[in-house]
Each structure stands twice: as structure tokens, then as C-alpha cells.
Amino acid sequence: MADFDAQIRESQEQVAAAQSKISEITSRIEAARSKLDEGINIDVENATLEDVHAHTELMNANIADLIMGLDDVTAGFSKDFDEMRNKTGMETFIGIFSKAKADSMRQERIRGASVDEKVQDLISKSDVIVKLLEGQLAELNVQKEKVSVNLSETLDDRELTVGELETLRAEILDMDPKIIELENKISVEQDAAARTKLETELAELNSRYNEMVQEEQVKLAKSQTLERYIETGKTWIDSLQNQAATQMVLINKLQTDTKQRVVLYDALTKSLKTAQQQD
């Protein structure tokens, strides 16, 4: 664990970079919806999402290496205690002549092992990783809340847009027979003045019809864009939830491991004392 501090710094940099990338995507999703009314479409490319996923996987892999390092140190505790529980060759040899001297040498060796300090250092390292993970988890939850609010508003916006589109289509459909009726009247009208009036009405009706068809295309495009934003929002929320779940699993493992390490340390300490008493 000599390079623990270096690994922690690397993990902190990766977490900071991940939070920046995650925040950027959330901001783009929010900007996309706010700019839509201005006729500006902003796409959140899949490549951007994949880049975040790749980065977070690297970050989690590095943190997992740190956790495994702590596990390796913990596994070495039993071996260390076994060595302390048993006398060295020199202590055994000295014991032939002076048991008190041999015991004194052993006690000095145990004190020099700084077991308490090693355990506290291990717990301290575990706490550093937990805080790093908790910071990332908090940021993920903040971003997830932002995207959830945005998604809810986008769903409402699309529902309204679809309703307006359906109403518009019904009105367009309703105009078709009126146009046909006017065209038929014009075809049989003999009076010039009456015919001119009918043609004026038809021109106005056609103009309105064309405007509504154009508006229909605009509404349709907006509906399709909103649908795309909705799918992106759902995908991003799923991603944030999965990332949060990973952080929670790692946090739970570290916290559980810390408790188990304390239990293990207590058990090994008692075992060492028992061995000393038996001697």
C-alpha cells in the first residue's frame, strides 16, 4: 500500500473528471429543452454518454484496486499475528538460558510491530475511499434529480404538443370538404360577382389550410424532437441510477469490511494474549 496516496490522488482526479462529464451531459439535456422553443435542436450524442460510461468504469476499476489492496493488507494480518504469537528462532534459543530474557525480547518485538497503528492506518485509508465514494454518490443523486425534473417537464411538454397536433390535424381534415364544396360552387357559378366572391373565399381558405399544414409540420417536428429528448433523459437517468448503485455497493463493502477488520483485530489480539499466557 506504499502507493496508496498516489492511487487516491488518481482516483480523486478521476472522480472530479467524471463529475464534470456527468454535469456537462445534464446541462446539455437541460439546454436542449430550453432552446427548443427557439427552434434550436441540441443533440446529446451517444458517443458522449459512452465516453462517460468508459470513464466511470475506469474510475471504479481504480477504486476497486484500492479496495483489493486493503483486503490484501487485512489478509496479511493473520500471518503477522501468527509470527508474533510464535517465538523466533533466536528467542527460542535465548529461552534455553533465560526465559525472562526471551519473553522480554518477544514483548519488544510485538511493541515494535505497531499493530494498533497499522490497524488504525488501514481503517483511515478505508474511510478516505468511503468519503470519495460518498462524494461521487451525492453528485450522482443531484444530477439524477435534475434530469428527473427535466424529464417530467419534457413529458408534459410533449403531451401538450401531441394534443395540439391532434387538434390541428382534426381541423385540417375538417377543412377538406369545405374546400371541395367551394370548388364545386365555383365550377357551376355563372354570375361573375358571385364567382369572384367564392374565389376570394377559396383563396383565404387555401391560405389558412396551407398555414395549418405548415404548423402541423412544425408541431410534428417538435413532438419528434421531444420524444428523442425523453429517450435520452430516460437513458441518462438509468445510467445515473446504475452508477449510484455501484457506488452504494462499494461503500457498503468498505463499511462492512471495516467492521470485520475491527472484529478480526480484536480476535487476533486476544489470541496473542492467550498465547503469551500459555507461555
N, C-alpha and C positions, 0 to 999 in steps of 0.2 A: 504493500500500500504506500510505498515511498512516493509514487507519483500521484497520490490521491488529490492533492491540491491542484495539480496541473489538470487532472481529469475533471475536477469540479469546475475549474475556470472554463474549460472547454464546454462542459455541459451548460454552464450559465450563459455562455455566448450562444450556444445552440438554442437554448430556451428563449433568449431575447430575440434571436432572429426568427424563431418560429412564431412568437407572439406578434412580431412586426408583420410577418407574412399573413398571419390569420386576421389581424386587424385590417390589413390592406384589402383583403378579399371582402370582409364585412362592409367596409367603406364603399367598395365598388358596387356591391349589391344595393346598398342604400342610395348611392348616387344614381344608379341605373333607374331606379323607380322615380326619384325626384326629377330626373332630367327627361323622363318620358313625355310629360306634358308639354315640354318644349320641342318635342319632335326629335330628340337626340337619343339614339339607341347605344347603350354601353353593354358589351358582352363580357361576361366573366368566363374566360376560356377554360376548357377542361385541362389544358396544359398547366394553367396556373394552380388549379386545385391539385393536380398530380404532383406539382412541384412542392406544395405544402405537405402532402402526404409523404413524399420521399424524405423531406427534411425532418418531419416529426418521427419517422421510422428510424432515421439515423440518430436523432436525439435520444429516443427511447432505448435504442440499442446501446448507446454510450452509457446511459444511466443504468441499464441492466448490467453492464460490465462492472460498474461501480458496486452494485448490489452483490454481484457474484464475488467480487473481491472481499467484501465484508463477510460473506459466507465462508470463503476460504480461510480468512483470519479466525473466524469462530471455530471452524473445524480443527484449526491448529491448537486451540485452547486445550483440548483433551490431551493432546500429545505433550504440550508444555507442562500440564499438571502431572502427567504420568512421570515425566522426567524429574519434577520437583518431589513427587511422592517417593520415588526410589532414590537410594543413595548412589552417588557416583563411585567409580572405582577407587578414587583417592580417599573419599570419605569412609568407604568400607575398610580400606587398608589402615587408615588412621584409627578407626574404631577398634582395631585389634589391640592397639596400645592405650587408647584413651577414648572412651565412648563420649565423654563430655566434650572433648575437642572436636570429634566427628559431628556431634549434634550442633555444636556452635558453627562449624563450617557450613553445615546444611542450612541452618537458620539464616546465616549471612547470604547464602546463595538465593534463598527464597525471597529475602528482602530486596536483594538486588534485581530480582526478576521484575519488580514493579508491576505486579499483576493488576492491582487496582487501577493504576494509571492506564494500563493497556485497555482494560475493560471500559473505563470512562472515555478514553480516546475513541474506542470503537463506537460507543453509544453516541458520542458527539458527532462523529462522521455520519452516522445514520441519520441524526437529526438534521444535519446540513442538507442531505439528499431529500429528506421529507419536506423541508421548507421549500426547496427548489421545486419539488413536485406540486406542493400545495399552491405555490405561486402560479404555476402553469395551469393548475385546475381552476383556480379563481378566475384567471383570464379567459379560459375556455368557457366558463359559465357566463361571464359578462358578455362575450361575443355571441354566445348561443341565445341569450336573452334579447340582444339587439336584433339578431336575424329573425327570431321568432316574432317580435313586434312588427318588423318589416314585412315578414311573410303574411301575417294576419291582415295587414293593411293592403298588401298586394292582392290577396284573395278577395277582399271586399271590393277593391277597385275593379278586378276582373269580373266579378259577379255583376257589378253595376254596368260595366261596359257591355257584357253579353246581353243584359236586359235591354240596354239602349239599342244594341244591334238587332235584336229580335223585333223590337218595336218598329225600327226603321225599315226592316225587311217587310214587315206586315203592311206598312204604309206604302212602300214601293209596289208591292203586289196589288194593293187596293187601287193604285193609280192606273194600272194597265187597262182595265175595262173602261175607265173614263177617257183615256186617250183614244182607244179604239172607237168609242161612241162618238167622240168629236170628229175623228177622221171620217167616219161614216156619214155624219151630218154634212160635213164639208163637201163630200163627194156628190151629194144629191141636192145641195143648196143652189138655187138659181139666182136668188137676189144677191147682187154684188155687195151691198152694205152688210147684209146679214152674214154673207160668206166671209167678208173681211173681219167681222167681229169674232166669228168662230175661229178663224185662223189665228187671230190675236190670242184668244183663249188657249188654243192648242200650243202656240209658241211659249206662252207663260207656263203651261202645264209641263211641256217638254223640258223647259229650263229648270223648273223645280224638280222634275224627275231626274235629270242629269246631276243636279246638285246632291240629291239624296243618294244616288248611286255612288257618287264620289265620296260622300260622307260615309256610306256603307263600307267602302274600301278602307277608309281611314280607321273606322271602328274595328274592322276585321283585323287590320294590321296591329292595332293596339292590343286587341284581345290575344292575338298570337304571341306578341312580344311579352305580355304579362304572363301568359302561360309558360313561356320559356324562363322568365324570371322566377316563377313559382317553382318550377322543377329544379332550377339552380339553388334556390333557397332551401328546398327540402333536402337536396343532396348535401348542402353545406351543413345544415343542422344535423343530419345523420353523421357526417364526418366529425363534427364537434362533439357529438354525444359519444361516438366511439373513442375519440381521443381522451375525453373526460373519463370514460370507463377504464381505459388503460392506466391513466394516472391514479385513479382510485385503487386499482388492483395493486399497483406498485407501492402506494402509500400504505395500504393495509398490510402488505407483506413486510415492509420495513418496520411498521409499528409492532406487528406480531413477532417478528424476529427479535426486535429489541427486548421485548418481554421475555422471550425464550432464552436470550443470551444472559439476562439477569438471573433467571432460574438456573441455567446451566452453570453460571459462575458460582452461585451460592452452593449448588450441589458439589461442584469440584472443590470448593474451599472447605466444605465440611469433610469431604473425602480426604483431603490433605491433612486436616487436623486429626482425623481418626488415625491416619497412618502414622502421624507423629506420636500420638498417644500410645499406639501399639508398640512403637519402637522403644 
